[in-house]
């Protein structure tokens, strides 16, 4: 297989995984299809997620808390060797149950908190056609409802 073909295949794996995992509606089959069994997801501001079970639990909780979550690709994917790099932005509003997450968690249900993810650059490391590691960096901009700010103030120093 030519290098160009391999790069295009790696980009297709990343696009399909991202669309299924972070797209308009989650498709958990992408976890088994595109991630290595011992895959690691590293998103800035939180502990690494390791393995299919932990990764599934995370996205299920995120989707329940933020059912309108949507991400979109910004620009083209770039492939080099075993790596694919991309940029995404996203947004959501917390209308679901409480969500225990170090970055966008909310201690009670239906807060109305809006988040906007911007400038997200993501590096995917692929081995044998599967994603072995995802390393993402970006910013989460949080807009709180006026009556929901009190619980958030103690965590402001973390950012």
C-alpha positions in Angstrom: 0.0 0.0 0.0 1.3 3.4 -0.9 2.0 6.1 1.8 -0.7 8.3 0.3 -3.2 5.6 0.5 -2.3 4.8 4.1 -2.6 8.5 5.0 -6.0 8.7 3.4 -7.1 5.5 5.3 -5.9 7.0 8.6 -7.9 10.2 7.9 -11.0 8.2 7.1 -10.7 6.2 10.4 -10.4 9.5 12.3 -13.3 11.1 10.5 -15.6 8.1 11.0 -14.7 7.8 14.7 -15.1 11.4 15.4 -18.4 11.6 13.6 -19.8 8.6 15.5 -18.3 9.6 18.9 -18.8 13.4 18.9 -21.3 14.0 16.1 -25.0 14.9 16.3 -25.9 11.5 17.8 -23.5 9.1 19.4 -22.8 5.7 17.8 -21.0 3.6 20.4 -20.1 1.0 17.8 -17.3 3.3 16.7 -15.5 2.6 20.0 -15.0 -1.1 19.1 -14.6 -0.4 15.4 -12.0 2.3 15.4 -10.2 2.3 18.8 -7.5 -0.1 19.9 -8.6 -2.2 22.9 -6.1 -0.3 25.1 -6.8 3.1 23.6 -6.2 6.2 25.6 -8.1 9.5 25.3 -6.3 12.5 26.8 -8.4 15.7 26.9 -7.0 18.8 28.5 -8.4 19.4 32.0 -9.3 15.9 32.9 -7.7 12.5 33.7 -6.9 10.1 30.8 -9.6 7.7 29.8 -8.3 4.2 29.1 -9.9 1.3 27.4 -13.3 0.8 25.8 -15.3 0.5 29.0 -14.1 3.8 30.5 -14.4 5.6 27.2 -18.0 4.4 26.7 -19.0 5.4 30.3 -17.6 8.9 29.7 -19.4 9.6 26.5 -22.7 8.2 27.7 -22.6 10.5 30.8 -21.6 13.4 28.7 -24.4 12.8 26.2 -27.0 12.4 29.0 -25.9 15.7 30.6 -25.6 17.6 27.3 -28.0 15.9 24.8 -27.7 18.7 22.2 -23.9 18.3 22.1 -22.5 18.9 18.6 -18.9 19.2 17.2 -17.8 20.2 13.8 -14.5 20.0 11.9 -12.6 23.2 11.2 -10.3 22.9 8.2 -8.7 19.8 6.8 -7.2 16.8 8.5 -3.4 16.5 8.2 -1.8 13.0 8.1 1.9 12.2 8.6 3.2 8.8 9.5 1.0 7.2 12.2 -0.5 10.5 13.1 -3.5 12.5 12.1 -4.1 16.1 13.3 -7.4 17.9 13.1 -9.3 20.9 14.6 -12.8 20.9 15.9 -15.2 23.3 17.6 -18.3 22.4 19.5 -21.2 23.5 21.7 -23.9 22.2 24.1 -26.3 23.2 26.8 -26.6 21.3 30.1 -30.3 20.1 30.1 -29.7 16.6 31.5 -28.8 15.0 34.8 -25.9 16.1 37.1 -22.5 15.3 35.5 -19.3 14.6 37.4 -16.5 15.9 35.2 -13.5 18.0 36.1 -13.9 20.3 33.1 -17.6 20.6 32.3 -19.3 18.9 35.2 -22.4 20.2 36.9 -23.5 19.2 40.4 -27.2 19.3 39.7 -29.6 18.5 36.9 -30.8 20.9 34.1 -28.6 23.9 35.0 -29.0 25.6 31.6 -25.2 26.1 31.5 -23.9 26.5 28.0 -20.5 25.5 26.8 -18.5 26.3 23.7 -15.4 24.4 22.8 -13.1 26.3 20.6 -9.7 26.0 19.1 -9.6 22.3 19.7 -6.6 20.7 18.1 -6.5 16.9 18.3 -3.7 14.5 17.6 -4.6 10.9 16.8 -2.0 8.2 16.9 -3.0 5.2 14.8 -1.4 1.7 14.8 -2.5 -1.0 12.4 -5.6 1.1 11.3 -6.9 1.7 14.8 -6.7 4.7 17.0 -4.3 4.0 19.9 -4.2 7.5 21.4 -6.1 10.7 21.2 -4.6 13.9 22.6 -6.7 17.0 22.6 -6.1 20.5 23.6 -8.6 23.4 23.4 -10.7 25.7 25.5 -14.1 25.3 27.0 -15.9 28.6 27.4 -18.7 28.3 29.9 -21.7 30.6 30.1 -23.6 30.2 33.4 -27.1 31.3 34.2 -27.1 34.1 36.9 -28.7 31.9 39.6 -26.3 29.0 39.0 -23.0 30.8 39.6 -22.6 30.1 43.4 -21.6 26.5 43.1 -19.1 27.3 40.3 -17.1 30.1 42.1 -14.9 27.7 44.2 -13.6 26.0 41.0 -12.6 29.2 39.2 -9.1 29.1 40.5 -8.5 25.8 38.6 -8.6 27.7 35.3 
